[in-house]
Each structure stands twice: as C-alpha cells, then as structure tokens.
C-alpha cells in the first residue's frame, strides 16, 4: 500500500502525548485533505495501536522489533526514517520530550529536512501546504514563527499543548503491521531509576505569591508566605532573591533562568518586572502587582495594579481573605 | 588517551537582552556575546577527561566574525586547538546546516573518540545540533548527561530524563550532550591566559568543506509575545484596596472561596 505522499504522521514514545498529537493532527490532516497516521514502535503495543485507531488515526503503523526496547534514539530514528522514506508523509509531529527531540533530530538528519522544535502553536498555510509553528526563543523573551521548507515538515510539540483526540464512535483506523530491519543499538541501558514525585512545585501551583527586590529582608518573606498559605499557594521570587541574595532556593525562581509558571493567580510583590521575569510568569491567568514605583514595568503586565507598599498591602490582603472566608 | 571534539556556539548573553516595547524586537546593542552556557560545560567535561585519561581537546565553532572570540576563550580555558569555520551568512544557519558543517569540519580535523556538545544553546534552545551531528557522523549519542565516566573504550553516562534517571553504556566513538548540572566550568586564571596566548585560533573555510550547506528551517518573524492584561488600577486606602482586591479575585474564581 502506497500512500499519496501527503499524510500527517504523529509519534511519541508517550501514549498521552500521542493522543494530543492526534488531536492536532486530525485538524491538520483535514486541512490538507490527507490521512492521519500514528506510529507505534516497540513491543507488545497492540493496546496502544487499538487506542489510536479509535481516536482519529486513519492508519496506525505498528513496528515490533527487538532493537526498539529502550527508546534509544538510533533505532527509533532508523525505524521512522525508513518508514518515512517509503511512505513520504508531508508532516511529521513528534512529542517534544527529551527522548522525542533526540529522535526528531536524527530522523530529520536522515531525511535531510528540518525540525520546528517545541511548538506552542501550529497553523497551516493550506495553499502552500505549509506548516507554520510558533515557538519560544531567547528563553521565552521572543516567540519565533518558523516554517520548514523541505519535506517532510517535522515539528516537535511539548506535552499538554494540544487537547487529546476524542474517541470516535464507530470509526476505526486500519492497523498496519510492518517489519523493518534495524541495526542493533550500540548503547546499552544499564539502569533506570524512576524519579520520586515531590510536593507541589511552582509549575503546578494554582496561586503564586512572588517576591522581588521590594522585600527588604529575608525574614520579611514571612508576610508573603502567610498570604500564600491562606490562598493554598506557593511562594516564588525574582532572580535577585534566588541568584544573588540566595534567600530562596533556585526551584522557587520564576523567570528566564528559573521556572515557567501558569497559576490561576500570580501576585507580584515588589517586583519591577524585567522581561526576564515576565517570561516566567506570562502564562498566569490573573496577575496582581504591588509596587511603590508607579512606573514599574510590571504594571504593564498586570490585571490589577496596586501602587502601594507591599508591607502594608500584603498583610491586609491576607486579613481580607481570612475575613471573607469566615463569613 | 581520549581525543575529544567539543562543539561550541557563541551567543548573546540572554540575561542582558531587552525588548523594544514599540517594535517588540530584541535590542542587541551593547549586549555581550559569550560561549553558550552548556557548551562551556561541554568544554569543561572534555578538559576533565583529558586531565584524567590524557589525550586532546579540540574545539570547533562557527558563526559571525566575533566567533573567534569564543574560540580564543576556549583556548584560555585549556583547549589544545580551536577552529572557527568561516563563511558568508553564518548567522542564518539552522540546525541542519550547522550540524552538516560541523560534521564536515570534524572529518577534516581527524580521528576522534568523543564529541561533546551542550544540550542546547541558550538562545534558540532547539537541542538539535548534537543528535543531528551524531547521525551524520554515524555514531550513537547519549544526551542530557549528568555524570560521565570513561573506562577503557567505554563511556558510562548517568542521564537525566523527565520521568527517570537512566544509566547508559556506550562504546567510543560516541557523542554526548551535557547540561549545567554536569560540572562547574573553570574560569581562566592569568597564568592560563598567558599560556594560551601562544596558541592561535585556526580557521576553516565553509566553502572548502563541501558547500553548499542547505538549510530547512526559516524564521518568518521573532517578536516579543503580547499578553493582554487589564491593567486596572485599584485605588483607595490600603485597607480598602485589600478588601476590594480580595472580593474581585474571589469573584473571578482565581482563588477558592
């Protein structure tokens, strides 16, 4: 079976990410008038193949091979490269995990094409049949809009960017078992240790109260901690407090060199709002800024601007939430 | 004896960059250029391997004419040799052209046991050049290396993946990519700089390496993202401000009532 050479393919070593790529892939395939195909590589993956076939994939290529046991980039790239050389997809979406990006790079090198990495948005120029990807660059200070001028057009997409594909009642894609000769990997995985899951990090916090240079002493962070506790949130900070003064550990740092957060509420206390900090908190739903300097750039990036002293406002805010809750 | 090639990119110091609020473009004037952070970790790791096992460290870089400063910096840190690939439009290269050019240069420089790159450059952060280069050179890669141990012809690498830590053994030649957790790069002392002053940066001509090096990815535009914020000023006495802000945030549902 030879495809038309215009299909949209998706691959991730993670099932949840593959479903998200199928969600976006369906839209792209419809725009191109093409088929949507999922790649399943490994062993004993019939269940995954079945799931993708019922979640929007018109075709599922299932490759089982000894070399595909440990998600090593070389055999995965060889498998995807060989399939793509045979069936010539127009678009290939790969999950932007660390493993996925390694695989994407090697596939692209084999096929002499490029990769638009870490796309946070993907559009289509239907006339030119061109994928258009938006991705953060310069640590998130800029968003670059990029295209790939050679085929296949490869893009990597981080987890949780797109909605997962829904179950399509009564529609089932075709599962195609394919045999591919693969070189045995030269590297050997000796040990795998799952990481322990720690408490709520900043990335998962629903409320973040963040401290900047407006906080005069380390002990005063307590005022912010109290507000965070009342709101069930976490305390973060801007770079001077973590990198220069070291009042808080690096894992509390929000910004270019720290965490990129997306809480429902972000309260910036005494933070001036340099672009390096904004980069880390841009994804917040609602932003409150408290700063004595009426010209602080943070006010341009805030929903609620309080021109005042955090030492006055923050304790009163904590008190106000306590009171309202008691009623 | 381990012959190591380190690939390094010169980048703007991202922490010094500003954005023009009118054009939403990057202001790069007076911003310093430096060796990209993780590439410095790559060089440091290569130097440590040489100190322990003997061998050599060769650095390859490419880019605009200022890239020779990066090569010089690498010599100051202790590299035996540093090459700059020169050519036209070197700032427009994507990962494809860059990795193909590096592969050609490494082929020209000679035999190697190890290639070390940074996980990604701090400006574009694509993380593509290392694995692409490995594919071109026909060797395996181990990315995101936290700890590297060389034993005979085998490299043992502890690597950091999102969900797990993995230990991998790879026979040389192999390409590794490293990150800031791998080591703390040395800062050249005056003595080191004086010693390095006798060495010269070598150049390679992109045209002679087998041009043209084709690109695939094109940047259509690169602008600071706009976030629509309401910028509502809350005025009043401090207690009134706190009260009305608290009520508003509860109404919006961004905090639990």
Interface residues (C-beta under 8 A of the other chain):
Chain A: X72 X73 X74 X77 X97 X98 X99 X101 X102 X104 X105 X106 X108 X109 X110 X112 X113 X114 X115 X116 X117 X118 X132 X136 X137 X138 X139 X141 X142 X143 X144 X145 X146 X147 X148 X149 X150 X185 X186 X187 X188 X189 X190 X191 X192 X193 X194 X195 X207 X231 X232 X256 X257 X264 X265 X275 X276 X282 X285 X286 X287 X288 X299 X300 X301 X302 X303 X304 X305 X306 X307 X308 X309 X312 X313 X316 X317 X319 X320 X321 X324 X325
Chain B: X12 X14 X15 X17 X18 X19 X26 X94 X95 X96 X99 X122 X123 X124 X125 X126 X127 X128 X129 X130 X131 X132 X134 X135 X136 X140 X141 X142 X143 X144 X156 X161 X162 X163 X164 X165 X166 X167 X168 X169 X170 X171 X174 X214 X215 X216 X217 X218 X219 X220 X221 X222 X223 X224 X225 X227 X229 X230 X231 X232 X233 X234 X235 X238 X239 X241 X242 X243 X245 X246 X247 X248 X249 X250 X252 X253 X254 X255 X256 X257
